[in-house]
Amino acid sequence: MSYTANESDQYHFLYDPTLYAYDTTFFKTISGNVGCRDGKIRVRGGRANTTSQMFIGDFSFKVSIPTAPSAGDSRIFGLYSRAQGNRNAVYFFISGSNFYARSYGSSSPTYEQTTLSWSSAWTNTATEFTIRWRIDRVEFLINGNVVAKHCEYIPEQRMLPIYLSNEGSDALDFLFIEGKNIRKYFTANANFYSSTTSTSTSTSSSTSSSTSSTSSSTSSSTSSSTSSSTSSSTSSSTSSSTSSSTSSTSSSTSSSTSSSTTL
């Protein structure tokens, strides 16, 4: 999935599984079963991160949670980096029969947590859960209504990936994931560096070859023309030879440059 923005823009994206299915350039499966089913990202006994990382913004998850929280459930969706562990994270969290909004700061594994009351209207129904991450606070919303606000333990100004997890064997379905008003957005793929190196090497080689060819052709043509011109004793012959040499040099240079650009 590609994205283009002007430098002055804040970043926005809509990950629509009906268009992109389970794009492995955007998602990385950590474990278990994660994929696309019926136009939805389905997480069944698995976990996944995005390869993209983001900083500050509004992050919405349209999710169908199959059952009300109950014993044995463990589901997480939000922003979390496994490398940082229990630091700099913010997410919705179902643990057993409890439903939480949780956030971490940067200095310790201490978290700020709000227990949320489950509504039967959210069970097995597409529901929009949103995290508004700001420099001084984090707000949690469900279907546009603020259900929690954290100001004490919030992520510092650091890039974070989106994280999806469902430890149960039932299906946790994401109809879409949307990011809006994102301050910074970083994306990479496995071939980023090798691709750049290859292009650079190819361009350098082509340019060098073209320059060498042009120089050799120009030198040869000029030398031949001068020799021919010297052998001739009339002005008209010299003029004709010089003209021919100039035309030949120009033609050779043009041909070599054109060939290099095409390759």
N, C-alpha and C positions, 0 to 999 in steps of 0.2 A: 504494500500500500504506500503510495507516494503522496507527498504534500509539498506545496509551494506557498511561500508567503513573502511579502515585502519586509524589509528590515524593520520598518516602523510598526508593523502589525504585531498584535499578540496572536499566539497560535491557537488554532481551533482544529478539531478533527472529529469525525463520526465514523466509528468502526461498525460497519453494517455487515453482519455475517451472510446475509442474502447476496451480497456482492463479492465479498472477499473470502467467504468460507473460513477455514482456520489457516490463516496465512502465517507460515513459519518464519517469514522475515519480520513479522511483527510480534508473534508469540514464541516463547520457548517453553516447551513442556519440561517440567522438573521431574514429575513422577506420575504414574497412574494413567488414567484414561481422560484425555482432553482432546476435543475435536469439534467438528461441526455436524449437527444433526437437525434436519428440517429447518435450515436457515437460522440456527441458533448455535452459539458456542456452548457446548455441553461439557461440564466437569463432573465426572463420576469417579470417586475414589482417586482423585488426582490433584495436581497443583501446576500452575503455570505463571510465568512472569512475562511482561512485555520486554522486548529488546530496546524499546524506546524508553527514555527517562524524562521526567518533567519536573518543573519547579513552579509552585504557586499556580492556582487556577481553580476552575470548577469542574469536578469529575463526576459524571453521572453513569449509573449502571441500571439498565432496564433488566430486571431479574425476575425469574419465576422460581420461587422457593417452594419445593414440593409439599412440605409439611410444616406445621407450626413447630417451633423449637421443642425438642424432646430429648430424653436421655440418650447419650451416645452421639448426638450431633456435634459436628465441628465444621463450621463454614466461615470463610474469611473472604472479603473483597474490599479493595481499597488500594492504598499506596504503601508498599513495604519492600525493603531491600534485604534479602537474606544475608548479604555480606555484612550489613550493619546490625543484624539481629534486632534486639529490643531497644532500638534507638531510631529516632527520626522516622516515625511511621504514623499512619492514620488510616483507620479502616472500620468497617462494620464487622461484627464478630458474633457468631452464634456458638455457644458452648453449652452442650446439654440442653436444658429447658430455658436457658437464659439468652437474652439478646442484648448486645452492648454496642455503644459507640466508644471507640478507644483511640487514644493518641499518646505518642511518646515524644519527649524532648531529646536533646542531644547529649546531655551530661550524665544520665544514669538510666537504668532500666525501669525506673519508676514511671508509671503511666497515669493518665487521667482517664476516668471511665464513667460513662453514664449508662445506667440500666434502662432499657427501653421496654415499654409494654407492647406485647405483640397484639396486632389486630388480625382478626380472622379474615378481613378483607384482603390481606396480603398473601394468604395461603394459596399456593398453586395458581397465582394470578400475576400477570406481568405488572411489576411495581417498580417505580423509579426511585432509586436511592442515590443521593447526591452528597458529595463532600466538597465544601467550599474551603479551600486552603488559602489563608492569608498570612502575612508576615506576623501579625500579632494575635491571631486567633484561628480556630477551625470550627466550622459549623457543619452539622449533619442535618440533612433534610430527607423526608420521605414524601413522595408525591408533592413536592413543593413546599411542604410545611417543615419549619425548623423544629427538630426534636431534641437537639443537644447543641451546646456551645462550649468550647474549651479554650481557655486563655492562659493556663498555667504551663501545661506540658504540651508543646506543639513542635513539629519538625523545624529545625533550623533551615537556613537558606541553602538547601542542598537538593540535587537532582534525585528523583525517586522513580522507580518503575511501578506499573500497575501489577497487582498480585491477585490471583484467583485461586481459591482452595476449597475443596469439598472432600472431607475424609470418608464420608458415607458412601454406600453403594447405590444410593438413589441419584437422580439426575438434577443437577443445579444448572439451569439454563439462562444464558445471557442473550437477550434479544438485540441489544446494542450496547456499546460503550462510547461515551462522548466526552470530549475535553473542550472547554471553552475558557477564554481569557487567560491562557497559559503564558506565564512570563518568559520561560525558557523551555525549549524542547530539543532534545538530542536523540538522534536515531543513528543506528549503525547496522551493518550486516557482516556476515562472516568473511566476505571477500573484499571488504572495503579497502584495506591496505594493499593487497596483492593486485587488485584491479588498477589502482592508481599507479603503482610501480610499473606494471606492464605497459600502460598507456604512455607513461613518461619515457620508458626505454624505447618503445616503438617509435615515438615521435622523434626522439633524439637520433636514433639510428637512421630514420628516413631523411631527416634534415641534413645529417652529415653526409649521407650517400648522395643526396640531391646536390649539395654544395660542391662535393668533390667532382661529380659528373659535369656540373655546369662549368666549373673552373677548368677541367680538362678539355671539355669541348670548346670553350672559348679560346683557350690557349692554342689548341691545335688548329682551329679555324683561322685565328689571327696570324699564326706562324706561316701557314700555307698561303694565305692571301698575300702577306708581305713578300714572301719569296716569289710568288707569281708576278706581283707588281714590279719588283726589282728587275726581273728578267725582261720585262716589256719596256720598249723605248719610247712609246707614244703616250701622250697625256690622256687620251681617251681610254687606252687600255688600263692605265692606272686607276682612273675614275671608275671604270666598270668593275675592276677587281676589288677596289675598296668597297663599292656599293654591295657587291656580291658577298664580301666578307662580313659586312655589317649585318646584312640580311640573314646570313647563315648563323652568326653569333646570336642574334635576337631570337631566331627560330629555335635554336638549340636550347637557349636559356629558358624560353617559354615552355617548350616541351618538357624539359626536366622538372620545372616547378609544378606544372600541371599534373604530371605523373605522381609526384610526391604528395600533393594535396589529396588526390584520389585514393591513394593507398592509406 
